[in-house]
Amino acid sequence: MASRKQKKVAYLITRSGTRELIEGCLLTTVSTGHHGARVVAMHFAEDGVNHLVRGSAAAGKIARAMREQGVKVLACECSLKGRGLEKLILPGVRIGHFADFYKAAGAADHIVAL
């Protein structure tokens, strides 16, 4: 039996209060390569940018996903500035807007908003 091609997905994350879902489930499975789909890009906006602050558990998982799984990670420039976080985020996170996310997510079969 031939194996099916793994689906590719991109995530738009706008919430920070869903620690159980995002930090516990999503980021754990993405960072360890056990997500069930190939995550090509993650764009953090609104309160979701809080996950990118260096030193947090979520940021550690995001850094691992970037390093080991090749996930492209973007942060909304407006959201970062609005929360005063632009100098506190993980190195390697690209700051941009939706056009940048669309380009990074170009290979995705699905885009999921959380």
C-alpha positions as CSV (number, residue, x, y, z in Angstrom):
1,M,0.0,0.0,0.0
2,A,1.4,3.4,-1.0
3,S,1.8,5.9,1.8
4,R,-0.1,9.1,1.5
5,K,1.6,12.4,1.1
6,Q,1.8,14.4,4.4
7,K,-0.5,17.4,4.4
8,K,1.1,20.8,4.9
9,V,-0.5,23.4,7.2
10,A,0.1,26.9,8.3
11,Y,-1.2,28.5,11.5
12,L,-2.4,32.0,12.3
13,I,-2.3,32.4,16.1
14,T,-4.0,35.4,17.6
15,R,-4.7,34.2,21.2
16,S,-2.4,33.9,24.2
17,G,-4.9,32.7,26.8
18,T,-5.1,29.3,25.3
19,R,-2.0,27.9,27.0
20,E,-3.4,24.3,27.1
21,L,-4.2,24.3,23.4
22,I,-1.3,26.3,21.9
23,E,1.6,25.7,24.3
24,G,0.6,22.3,25.5
25,C,-0.8,20.6,22.4
26,L,0.1,22.5,19.3
27,L,3.6,23.7,20.0
28,T,4.6,20.4,21.7
29,T,3.6,18.3,18.7
30,V,5.0,20.7,16.2
31,S,8.4,21.1,18.0
32,T,8.9,17.4,18.3
33,G,7.8,16.5,14.8
34,H,4.8,14.5,15.8
35,H,2.0,16.9,14.7
36,G,0.6,14.7,12.0
37,A,1.0,17.4,9.3
38,R,4.0,19.3,8.1
39,V,3.8,22.8,9.6
40,V,5.3,25.2,7.1
41,A,4.6,28.5,8.8
42,M,3.2,30.1,11.9
43,H,2.1,33.7,12.1
44,F,1.6,35.2,15.6
45,A,-0.7,38.3,15.8
46,E,-2.7,40.2,18.4
47,D,-2.1,38.6,21.9
48,G,-0.5,35.5,20.2
49,V,2.8,37.5,20.0
50,N,3.2,36.8,23.7
51,H,4.2,33.3,22.9
52,L,7.3,34.6,21.2
53,V,8.8,36.3,24.2
54,R,12.3,34.9,24.9
55,G,12.6,32.7,28.0
56,S,9.0,31.5,28.0
57,A,8.1,27.8,27.7
58,A,6.2,28.5,24.5
59,A,9.2,30.4,23.0
60,G,11.4,27.4,23.7
61,K,9.1,25.1,21.7
62,I,8.8,27.6,18.9
63,A,12.6,27.9,18.7
64,R,12.9,24.1,18.5
65,A,10.2,24.0,15.8
66,M,12.2,26.6,13.8
67,R,15.5,24.8,14.3
68,E,14.5,21.1,13.9
69,Q,11.4,21.2,11.8
70,G,12.2,24.2,9.6
71,V,9.0,26.1,10.5
72,K,8.9,29.7,9.3
73,V,7.7,31.9,12.1
74,L,6.4,35.4,11.7
75,A,5.2,38.0,14.1
76,C,2.8,40.9,13.3
77,E,4.7,44.1,13.5
78,C,1.6,46.1,14.7
79,S,0.9,43.6,17.4
80,L,4.5,43.6,18.7
81,K,4.7,47.4,18.7
82,G,1.3,47.7,20.4
83,R,2.5,45.5,23.2
84,G,6.0,46.8,23.4
85,L,7.5,43.4,22.6
86,E,9.5,44.1,19.5
87,K,12.9,43.8,21.3
88,L,11.8,40.7,23.4
89,I,11.0,38.1,20.8
90,L,13.0,35.1,19.8
91,P,15.9,35.6,17.3
92,G,15.0,34.4,13.8
93,V,11.3,35.4,14.0
94,R,10.5,37.4,10.9
95,I,8.5,40.6,11.6
96,G,5.9,41.3,8.9
97,H,2.3,41.5,7.8
98,F,-0.3,39.3,6.2
99,A,1.4,39.5,2.8
100,D,4.5,38.0,4.3
101,F,2.5,35.2,6.0
102,Y,0.8,34.4,2.7
103,K,4.1,34.1,1.0
104,A,5.6,31.9,3.8
105,A,2.4,29.7,3.9
106,G,2.4,29.3,0.1
107,A,3.0,25.6,0.2
108,A,0.3,24.9,2.8
109,D,-2.7,22.8,1.9
110,H,-4.6,24.4,4.8
111,I,-4.4,27.6,7.0
112,V,-5.8,27.2,10.5
113,A,-6.6,30.2,12.7
114,L,-6.5,29.9,16.5
